[in-house]
Structure formats: structure tokens, C-alpha cells
Amino acid sequence: MDTKKLELYQLSNGYCYNSDSLFLYSFIRNFLKDNIKLLDIGTGCGILGLLCARDFKIDLTLNDINPLMTNIALKNAKHNNIICDVVNGDILESKLSGFDVIVSNPPFYRKDILDSKNNHLYLAKKSENLPLSKLVRFVKNALKPSGIFIFCYDAKEIKNVFHSLEINNFNIEVLRFVYPKENKNANLMMCQCKISKSQTKILPPLYNFIGSENTKEAKEIFKTCKTLSIKLDNLE
């Protein structure tokens, strides 16, 4: 069966999904199955959760701290005929729980690295809005005992990632690094985590470009995700 294209409204002057989101979804889908309860934290336009719900029969909840983004996520869910709950607010203050899977592309830029006067970009990108250690602690309490947490983060922050997971008794079961090009350093790490004692499986690297062209794997991922971005100057 041909996969239906996911059409996503996005703010022209806000944070828009990019290849990171698509690479992360390609990673996430390896761990999904039907009839699970899934939470997407920091959903933005809803891309991760809505892709999951398009391709799997799941009970989906989307969350974002920015009320405008939760409205856009809801608009996108309705536009693509996907039923889900959309929750606005600071996830760290919520009482959400009982999830089989929690996914997130959280804000991971430090304050000294990225300076933005745009509040939408500030909320979506700055790690101070959702510190990783606090996010992991919330996830631990919100997951079922056998639940899994799947997320991506800046590869340069690997020490922070490992520490935040360890103090919350999470184990990285599967890890993959994304590289912009073969001769460049990794810029993204994707982790599937669980409270377990399993050894970590480190997958082969994912390269985005060879020269000026996307790699064969990157092209296949974009084809599988099959998304269309529709820019909005304002939400109507």
C-alpha cells in the first residue's frame, strides 16, 4: 500500500522541521508496533508523532510548551485525519504517564551557542527551556516499567547525554550517529533507551551528503517519510 503523504503546516518565521526530524523518525520506526501509547515531547508542528500515527495504529499524545505550536500541531493532525491528544504546557509540570514509548527532538542548543530574538525559535532550540536531566527524569516517571525513550541530541553534548541517562538508571540500548558528510564530525546522536542491563548496540553511521548530493540512505529516508511542508505567515 502506498504511504499517504503527510502535509504539515509550519510557521514561516518559526522553527521548521529539517532532516534531523526525518532521520530520527527513521530511527524510531524500528522500535514501534501497533496498539501502543506514545507521547511526543516538544512536538513542534507534530512531525514525529504524526508520522508514527500515520504508519502505526497508536494512541498518540503531542506536547509543546508553545501554545502557537500546539495549535499548529492540532491543525496538522486534523488536516491529515489523525486522531490524537494535543497538550500545551511545560511537560515537566504535567502529570502525563502510562506510555509505552516517549519520543522527542528536544531543544539542545546551549545559551552561549545560539542567540535568538525570535521567541518561537528560542523555545524550540534552547536547552534551558527543557534541560535534558529534567526531561529524562520526567520520562522515567511517565513511561511504563518496560517502556522505551527515543530521542536525538547534539553529538557534542554526549557527556551530558550519558550522565543524564545514567543518573536516571536508563541504559542506551541502540545508538546511532549522524554525520553531515564523511569528512565531517558527527552532529547528531540518536538513542533508544530503556531501564535495562543490555549492552549498547552501536549502528553504522548515517551520512547526509556525499559532495552536494544526499546519500542513497538519506534519499530513502526522505522517500519513506514522504512529507510536504506548507508555510504559514500566521495561524488561521
C-alpha positions in Angstrom: 0.0 0.0 0.0 1.3 3.4 -1.0 2.1 5.6 2.1 -0.1 8.7 2.3 1.9 12.0 2.1 1.9 13.8 5.5 1.2 17.5 4.8 2.4 19.8 7.6 1.7 23.5 8.1 4.6 25.4 9.6 5.3 29.0 10.6 7.4 30.9 8.1 9.2 32.7 11.0 9.2 29.8 13.4 11.2 26.6 13.9 10.6 24.3 10.9 11.4 20.6 10.8 14.5 19.5 8.9 16.5 16.3 8.1 17.1 15.8 11.9 13.4 15.1 12.4 13.2 12.8 9.4 16.4 10.8 10.4 15.0 10.5 13.9 11.7 9.2 12.7 13.5 6.6 10.5 15.3 5.5 13.7 12.2 5.5 15.8 10.1 3.4 13.5 12.4 0.4 14.0 11.1 0.2 17.6 7.4 0.8 17.0 4.4 -1.6 16.8 0.7 -1.3 16.7 -1.5 -0.7 19.8 0.9 1.3 21.9 0.6 4.6 23.8 3.1 7.1 22.5 4.0 10.6 23.7 5.9 13.2 21.5 7.5 15.8 23.7 8.4 19.2 22.1 6.4 18.2 19.1 6.6 21.5 17.2 4.4 21.1 14.1 3.7 17.5 15.2 6.0 15.8 12.7 7.4 12.9 14.8 4.2 11.9 16.5 2.1 12.3 13.3 4.5 10.2 11.3 4.2 7.5 13.9 0.4 7.6 13.9 0.3 7.6 10.1 2.3 4.4 9.9 1.2 2.6 13.0 -2.0 2.2 15.0 -1.2 4.0 18.1 -2.7 6.1 20.9 -0.9 9.4 20.3 -0.3 12.4 22.6 1.5 15.5 21.3 3.0 18.1 23.7 4.6 21.5 23.2 5.3 24.4 25.6 4.5 27.0 22.9 0.7 27.4 22.6 1.0 28.5 19.0 2.9 25.3 18.1 0.3 23.1 19.8 -2.4 24.9 17.8 -0.4 24.2 14.6 0.2 20.5 15.6 -3.6 20.2 16.2 -4.3 21.8 12.8 -1.9 19.3 11.2 -3.5 16.3 12.9 -6.9 17.4 11.7 -5.6 18.1 8.2 -4.1 14.6 7.9 -7.2 12.9 9.6 -5.1 11.7 12.6 -6.8 11.4 16.0 -4.6 12.4 18.9 -4.5 14.4 22.1 -2.6 17.7 22.0 -1.4 19.1 25.3 0.1 22.6 25.7 2.4 23.4 28.6 5.6 22.7 30.3 5.9 18.9 30.2 7.9 18.9 33.5 4.8 20.2 35.3 2.4 17.7 33.7 1.0 14.5 35.2 1.0 12.5 32.0 2.0 8.9 32.5 1.5 5.3 31.3 3.2 5.5 28.0 4.8 2.6 26.1 7.1 4.9 24.1 8.2 8.5 24.5 9.9 10.3 21.6 11.5 13.7 21.5 13.6 16.0 19.4 14.2 18.3 22.3 15.9 21.8 22.4 19.6 21.1 22.7 21.5 24.3 21.9 23.3 26.0 24.9 22.6 29.6 25.6 26.2 30.6 24.7 26.0 28.9 21.3 22.7 30.2 19.9 21.2 33.6 20.4 17.8 34.2 19.0 15.4 37.2 19.4 12.6 35.1 17.9 10.6 33.6 20.8 9.4 30.7 18.7 13.0 29.7 17.8 14.1 30.4 21.4 11.6 27.9 22.8 12.3 25.3 20.2 16.1 25.4 20.3 17.5 26.5 23.7 18.2 23.6 26.1 17.5 25.9 29.1 13.8 25.6 28.2 13.9 21.8 28.7 17.1 20.7 30.5 18.0 17.1 29.5 18.4 15.8 33.0 14.9 17.1 34.0 13.4 15.7 30.7 14.9 12.2 31.4 13.6 12.3 35.0 10.1 13.1 33.7 10.3 10.4 31.1 11.3 7.8 33.7 8.2 8.5 35.6 5.9 8.8 32.6 6.9 5.5 31.0 5.5 2.1 31.8 8.1 -0.1 33.5 9.1 -1.7 30.2 8.7 1.5 28.2 11.3 3.0 25.9 12.6 6.5 25.3 13.8 7.5 21.9 15.4 10.9 21.2 18.1 12.8 19.4 20.6 15.3 20.7 23.7 17.3 19.7 26.5 14.8 19.4 28.9 17.3 21.0 26.8 17.0 24.2 27.4 13.3 24.5 28.9 13.6 28.1 25.7 15.4 29.2 23.5 12.8 27.5 25.3 9.8 29.1 25.3 11.5 32.5 21.6 12.4 32.4 20.6 8.9 31.4 22.9 7.2 33.9 21.6 9.1 37.0 18.1 8.1 36.0 19.0 4.4 35.5 18.5 4.5 31.8 20.6 2.4 29.5 21.2 3.2 25.8 20.3 0.0 24.0 20.7 1.3 20.5 22.9 4.3 19.4 23.5 5.9 16.0 25.5 8.9 15.0 24.6 11.2 12.1 27.3 12.9 10.0 26.7 15.8 7.6 29.5 14.3 5.4 32.1 11.6 5.6 34.9 14.0 6.3 32.9 15.9 9.0 32.4 15.3 12.7 29.1 13.8 13.8 26.5 16.5 14.6 23.6 14.4 15.9 23.2 11.3 18.1 20.0 9.1 18.1 19.4 7.0 21.2 16.9 4.2 22.1 16.9 3.9 25.9 15.3 1.7 28.5 15.8 0.7 32.1 17.7 -2.4 31.4 21.2 -4.0 31.6 21.6 -4.7 27.9 24.8 -3.9 26.1 24.7 -1.0 23.8 24.3 -1.7 20.1 26.1 1.0 18.0 24.7 1.1 14.5 26.7 2.1 11.4 27.0 5.9 10.9 24.3 7.7 8.9 25.7 10.2 6.4 23.6 13.0 5.0 25.7 14.1 2.0 28.3 12.9 -0.4 29.6 16.1 -2.0 26.5 18.2 -2.8 24.1 15.2 -3.1 22.2 13.4 -0.4 23.4 9.9 0.2 21.3 6.9 -1.0 20.2 6.2 2.5 19.2 9.8 3.2 17.2 9.8 0.0 15.5 6.6 1.0 14.6 8.1 4.4 13.1 11.2 2.8 11.1 9.0 0.5 9.8 6.8 3.3 8.8 9.8 5.4 7.0 11.4 2.5 6.3 14.8 4.0 5.3 18.2 2.5 5.9 21.5 4.3 3.3 24.2 3.9 4.5 27.6 5.2 2.2 29.9 7.0 2.7 33.6 7.8 0.1 33.3 10.6 -2.2 30.7 12.0 -5.8 31.0 10.7 
